[in-house]
Amino acid sequence: MYRTRAYRYENEQVVLILTLLVVLGVIVLTSTATFCLSGVFILAMFLISALLIRSHHRALMERAVRVDQARTPELASWVAACGLKLQPGPVDVFWVDQKQINAYTFGISSPKVLVLFSSLPKVMTGGELQFIIGHEMGHVALGHTWLNTIIGGMAGIPAPFGAAVLLYTVFRWWNRMCEFSADRAGLLACGDLHTAVSALVKLAAPEIRTQRDFERALALIDAEDDLAANRLAEVFQTHPMLIRRIKALRAYARTREYQHIQAGMNRNLGNQPPAPVPALMVAVQPEPEPDFVPEPELTPQERWPWLKPKDLP
């Protein structure tokens, strides 16, 4: 079984080391007299985060409805295919009834948890859903879920205002590097640059239905980094601007590294269909008929006619 983490964004670990150094530097410079107290605070924050995560996981389990392979075979197959490619380890998948277009993952110990919002299949194709699932599994595979908990606790230590702002910004810097890495995992999961870019565009503009809608949405996204205010605001955000993520994916898709890793992960699928997923956790009320009725899978160009090579070089 092919397993690699070489798709990690080049600067992610460098920024992680810098973040840790800044955190430790602030502790030493501003908390010399209470160094032990800072350690106690970090440990307490970690324990609180662990308890909150465990509680959140239990709450999802209590209100979830198990859906077997027979009810949602396409969705289960997409999850299984992403797991076979990325090899993230044990992951519990939950289906949450929410109108927002979103997905997220969390967890310190195994299994980690991946949460999909019920609105996703209403606007995403199967391949685009694989990008979203792969993105979240990338966070799991690269250790972002537990690192986020630990470093977030360290960055939240009591400190003077200036030092607190510095800690916050370097922590967000690392968060953004993680998103670039997870986008690469999503691209590897879906296996198509056009599909990956379309999924990112529809996160910002889920209502697009025509070529004109897509071009208008992409033009707005492309203009994001033209304003200094947007570039400044990005410093304090967990996610990079969408146009930066799209440009980064396009650049990565042209590398030999991507081609090599993609070929290796495709071998994990082999000629056999993905093994059935034992269960998918769905946070909706049980009904006689399934809530998720997938449409026949079409190519990205068939489903979304605006996906053309000239639009997405």
Secondary structure, 3 states (H helix, E strand, C coil): CCCCCCCCCCCHHHHHHHHHHHHHHHHHHHCHHHHHHHHHHHHHHHHHHHHHHHHHHHHHHHCCEEECCCCCHHHHHHHHHHHHHHCCCCEEEEEECCCCCCEEEECCCCCEEEEEECCHHHHCCHHHHHHHHHHHHHHHHCCHHHHHHHHHHHHCCCCCHHHHHHHHHHHHHHHHHHHHHHHHHHHHHHCCHHHHHHHHHHHHCCCCCCHHHHHHHHHHHHCHHHCHHHHHHHCCCCCCCHHHHHHHHHHHHCCHHHHHHHHHHHHHHCCCCCCCCCCEEEECCCCCCCCCCCCCCCCHHHHCCCCCCCCCC
